[in-house]
Amino acid sequence: MTKQRGTSRGRYFCPPPEKVGSFHQLFLFIWEHGVGNDLAAPGGPGVKWTRETLAIALNEAASPRSIDDWRSGTRVPSDTNIRLLLAVVADNATRDLWQRALIGAAAEGREKSRQNENGNGNGARPAPVKTHSETPIEVKSATFLQDPKSKNWVFGGAGALVLAATAWLIFSAMNAPVDHAKLNVGDRFRDRFLSGEHRTPEMIVLPRGNFVMGSLTSDPGREPDEDRRHSVNIDYRLAVSVREVTWNEYMLCVEAGACSGYEPNDEGWGRGDLPVVNLNFNDIYAYLHWLNDELGIAWERSDRYTLLTEAEWEYAAQAGTQGVTFAPYATGDTISAELANFAASSPQGRGRPVRVASYPANAWGLHDMHGNVWEWTEDCYRERHTAMPNNGRAWLTQSCNHRVQKGGSFADPMTELRVANRRPIRPEERHADAGFRLARRIDGDFSWHIARERN
């Protein structure tokens, strides 16, 4: 157990345990030690929490029943309640430690819940994602008869009709289009190709919200092009791919005779569920055009599949943690090699990309926003954020000499993984440390979504 300490302010504060474990275990540590509660003795611990006293400390934003669920391990708190809990259990000296512990444990808990729901607790491939159109089907029992000649069991009577009808319903549900009007925050979906043969990469719906784009002057590794800090409002339903686009997903385009037949170099690392790399901006746009064609989405539609804007990327990467602190990473003031694939993750040096989702997701369910590979965004590069849009749209010029990449890669030091960090890349360049993920704006009028500036 880590060394505990009291405080002269009459409340007990201590660092989180060195081995955090699950959110359930972390919450029990808070509960039993009275972390953030009144001192039980001059040197601590604190007074053990009750659901009533903790509910009051959380400004009654969480009900006693919710607190019981956290304590029993049946639920993980929402992002809002994580922020409130952090304000209770941490002082200035322990804030960064508790922020990393709480956010990391909560994100891991949500991911494990998702895997359990998908029957993926043992590392197998996830089961098909259930959308709102895939309603549960009640399977009725069937009667079985034995064929006296073959001694094999066969379906008989009404049982055969029930099973046939059930099979048809399952097939219809799995192939039904996603009803985007019914998608809520946190819902995951895969849109079906018109051919019915494939679906898109898995997408998740993010909450609407505000954040501050750019970095603080005190951030280690900060560059001048991360200034001016400004508020951005994402006031629309934005869906983002849960993982970076993989080789398996990109090669569908090549195998279909699209994407100009361009097959990137995999550098000998392999393909499959690794992020596809060595694509330039035009290569990615060829994939996007093919993907939208396969889905029957005209390019003129505002809800087409595209890249994230730089503002959307920062918003998705922060995953709501900015309400707690303006830290440079979603994990706080630092990020560990256990949470992202970057240079520190490889004792040999540069390392290599790893399978997508090999590291825990952030609080909104997105994997590898920090590290693994850089990700292309929609925006043209500008040396400062001066006069940048504040509604999530991209900033473009008629002569876009450079585009913006975000997130850092397996080959970079930790400072390159900062959310506000930017890498200018010529659109025609291909790099072994860069890939991309998808965005889809599923409602609203996005005719305003691109801000253009004449040279």
Stockholm file with secondary structure:
# STOCKHOLM 1.0

chainA/1-455         MTKQRGTSRGRYFCPPPEKVGSFHQLFLFIWEHGVGNDLAAPGGPGVKWTRETLAIALNEAASPRSIDDWRSGTRVPSDTNIRLLLAVVADNATRDLWQRALIGAAAEGREKSRQNENGNGNGARPAPVKTHSETPIEVKSATFLQDPKSKNWVFGGAGALVLAATAWLIFSAMNAPVDHAKLNVGDRFRDRFLSGEHRTPEMIVLPRGNFVMGSLTSDPGREPDEDRRHSVNIDYRLAVSVREVTWNEYMLCVEAGACSGYEPNDEGWGRGDLPVVNLNFNDIYAYLHWLNDELGIAWERSDRYTLLTEAEWEYAAQAGTQGVTFAPYATGDTISAELANFAASSPQGRGRPVRVASYPANAWGLHDMHGNVWEWTEDCYRERHTAMPNNGRAWLTQSCNHRVQKGGSFADPMTELRVANRRPIRPEERHADAGFRLARRIDGDFSWHIARERN
#=GR chainA/1-455 SS CCCCBCCTTSBCBCCCCSSCCCHHHHHHHHHHHTTTSBBSSTTCCBCCCCHHHHHHHTTTSSCHHHHHHHHHTSCCCCHHHHHHHHHHHCCTTTHHHHHHHHHHHHHHHHHHHHHHHTTCTTSCCCCCCCCTTSCCCCCCCCCEEECTTTCCEEECTHHHHHHHHHHHHHHHHHHSCCCGGGCCTTCEECCBCTTSSCBCCCEEEECCEEEEESCCTTSTTCCGGGCCCEEEEECSCEEEESSCCBHHHHHHHHHTTCGGGCCCCCTTSCCTTSBCCSCCHHHHHHHHHHHHHHHTCCTTSTTCEECCCHHHHHHHHHTTGGGTCCCSBTTBSCCCTTTSBSGGGCTTSSCCCCCTTCSCCCTTSCCCSSBSSEEEEEEECCSSCTTCCSSSCEEEESSCCCEEEESCCTTSCGGGGCTTCCEEECTTCCCTTEECCCEEECSSCCTTCEEEECC
#=GC SS_cons         CCCCBCCTTSBCBCCCCSSCCCHHHHHHHHHHHTTTSBBSSTTCCBCCCCHHHHHHHTTTSSCHHHHHHHHHTSCCCCHHHHHHHHHHHCCTTTHHHHHHHHHHHHHHHHHHHHHHHTTCTTSCCCCCCCCTTSCCCCCCCCCEEECTTTCCEEECTHHHHHHHHHHHHHHHHHHSCCCGGGCCTTCEECCBCTTSSCBCCCEEEECCEEEEESCCTTSTTCCGGGCCCEEEEECSCEEEESSCCBHHHHHHHHHTTCGGGCCCCCTTSCCTTSBCCSCCHHHHHHHHHHHHHHHTCCTTSTTCEECCCHHHHHHHHHTTGGGTCCCSBTTBSCCCTTTSBSGGGCTTSSCCCCCTTCSCCCTTSCCCSSBSSEEEEEEECCSSCTTCCSSSCEEEESSCCCEEEESCCTTSCGGGGCTTCCEEECTTCCCTTEECCCEEECSSCCTTCEEEECC
//
